[in-house]
Amino acid sequence: MATASLTVGNIHLTEQGVDKFSKRLRWFAYFWAFVSFVVAVRWLKISRQDIYMFDVAGEGNIWTWMNVTYMVLAAGALYLAALVRKQNGVQYRAWFVTAVGVLLLSLDDMVGIHERLEGLGHNMGGGDGFLHFAWVIPGMIVGALLIGVFGLAIRSADAPVRRDFILGIVFFFGGALVLEMMTGAVLSGYGHYKPYTALYHIEEFCEAVGVIFILSAALKDVICQSSRKPLAKAMSAPY
């Protein structure tokens, strides 16, 4: 069975090429997560005022830049997939909405919108144990809506695309919600010690891996859909 591919100018994309690209992005995330952990537990001692530049739990630092870049790339790839799907006359609206959703997630990662939901989460019963980070309560509602939209997009995708998309959902929301709750419980019960530090590094790494898989799924969908209709026609199609 022939493998789907896409050629744009001098760029030739295949599903195997996307897998290699995705693997490199995952290793880059692993490297920075490891550096962050080494710095956070003080195995590598640097000035305390500079730790935030490497800490995966920090804002406006190297990890945030990496994550936001991955999310914007994923949103762009999802948008391109939606354009090609629209031209092909197949389900595309869920892909547009998914692209917007991932773009909004990048905004949240950059400015920490979810952290501003702490007050609402406390009003809904959060603040201790697994709900130590109270924002996870309204966050679960938003997450369920996003998973529903992602599920609509997955339904019309080919098998390799579905596989990566499902892995992306499991890793991202597993990290953002499930591991976040476990991390909160550890922090609530034992304080800011190494188990908490290790957990929040695993959590952040899972989120990054999830975004990479979603990016991979979107790129593979562009390849699959473009093999059925030239990409140039899709790009020039009116809305």
JOGIQUI-V811950 format. One record per pair of residues at least 4 apart in sequence whose C-alpha atoms are under 7 Angstrom apart, sorted by the first residue. I is the first residue (numbers start at 1). GAP is how many residues later the second one is. Records with the same first field share a line. If there is no record, write none. Layout:
BEGIN
I = GAP / GAP
END
This chain:
BEGIN
4 = 10 / 11 / 219 / 220 / 223
5 = 8 / 9 / 10 / 218 / 222
6 = 6 / 7 / 8 / 217 / 220 / 221
7 = 4 / 5 / 6
8 = 4
13 = 4
14 = 4
15 = 4 / 205
16 = 4
17 = 4
18 = 4 / 198
19 = 4
20 = 4
21 = 4
22 = 4 / 190 / 194
23 = 4
24 = 4
25 = 4 / 187
26 = 4 / 183
27 = 4
28 = 4
29 = 4 / 176 / 179
30 = 4 / 175
31 = 4
32 = 4
33 = 4 / 23 / 168 / 172
34 = 4
35 = 4
36 = 4 / 18 / 19 / 20
37 = 4 / 164
38 = 4 / 5 / 6
39 = 4 / 5 / 6 / 12
40 = 15
41 = 153
46 = 4 / 5
47 = 4
51 = 4
52 = 6 / 9
53 = 8 / 9
54 = 7 / 8 / 9
56 = 7 / 145 / 148
59 = 5
60 = 4 / 50
61 = 4
62 = 4
63 = 4
64 = 4 / 45 / 46
65 = 4
66 = 4
67 = 4 / 141
68 = 4 / 38 / 41 / 42
69 = 4
70 = 4 / 141 / 142
71 = 4 / 31 / 32 / 35 / 140
72 = 4 / 31 / 34
73 = 4 / 142
74 = 4 / 140 / 141 / 144
75 = 4 / 24 / 25 / 27 / 28
76 = 4 / 23
77 = 4 / 138 / 141 / 142
78 = 4 / 17 / 21 / 140
79 = 4 / 16 / 17 / 20
80 = 4 / 142
81 = 4 / 137 / 140 / 141
82 = 4 / 10 / 13 / 14
83 = 4 / 151 / 152
84 = 4 / 138 / 141 / 142 / 147 / 150
85 = 4 / 5 / 6 / 7 / 140
86 = 4 / 6
87 = 147 / 150
88 = 141
91 = 65
92 = 4
93 = 4
94 = 4 / 55 / 58 / 59
95 = 4 / 58
96 = 4
97 = 4
98 = 4 / 51 / 52
99 = 4
100 = 4
101 = 4
102 = 4
103 = 4
104 = 4
105 = 4
106 = 4
107 = 4
108 = 4 / 5 / 6
114 = 21
115 = 20
117 = 4 / 18
118 = 4 / 16 / 17
119 = 4
120 = 4
121 = 4 / 5 / 13 / 14 / 16 / 17
122 = 4 / 5 / 12
126 = 5 / 6 / 8
127 = 4 / 5 / 6 / 7
128 = 4 / 60
129 = 55 / 56 / 59
130 = 51 / 52 / 54 / 55
131 = 5 / 50 / 53
132 = 52 / 53 / 56
133 = 51
135 = 4
136 = 4 / 41
137 = 4
138 = 4
139 = 4
140 = 4 / 37
141 = 4
142 = 4
143 = 4
144 = 4
145 = 4
146 = 4
147 = 4
148 = 4
149 = 4
150 = 4
151 = 4
154 = 8
157 = 4 / 5
158 = 4
159 = 4
160 = 4
161 = 4 / 56 / 59 / 60
162 = 4
163 = 4
164 = 4 / 49 / 50 / 52 / 53
165 = 4 / 48 / 49 / 52
166 = 4
167 = 4 / 43 / 46
168 = 4 / 42 / 43 / 45 / 46
169 = 4 / 41
170 = 4
171 = 4 / 35 / 36 / 38 / 39
172 = 4 / 34 / 35 / 38 / 39
173 = 4
174 = 4 / 5
175 = 4 / 5 / 28 / 29 / 31 / 32
176 = 4 / 27 / 31
177 = 4
178 = 4
179 = 4 / 24
180 = 4 / 23
181 = 4
182 = 4
183 = 4 / 13 / 16 / 17
184 = 4
185 = 4
186 = 4 / 5 / 10
187 = 4 / 5 / 9
192 = 4
193 = 4
194 = 4
195 = 4
196 = 4
197 = 4
198 = 4
199 = 4
200 = 4
201 = 4
202 = 4
203 = 4
204 = 4
205 = 4
206 = 4
207 = 4
208 = 4
209 = 4
210 = 4
211 = 4
212 = 4
213 = 4
214 = 4
215 = 4
216 = 4
217 = 4
218 = 4
219 = 4
220 = 4
221 = 4
222 = 4
223 = 4
225 = 4
226 = 4 / 5
230 = 4
231 = 4
232 = 4
233 = 4
END
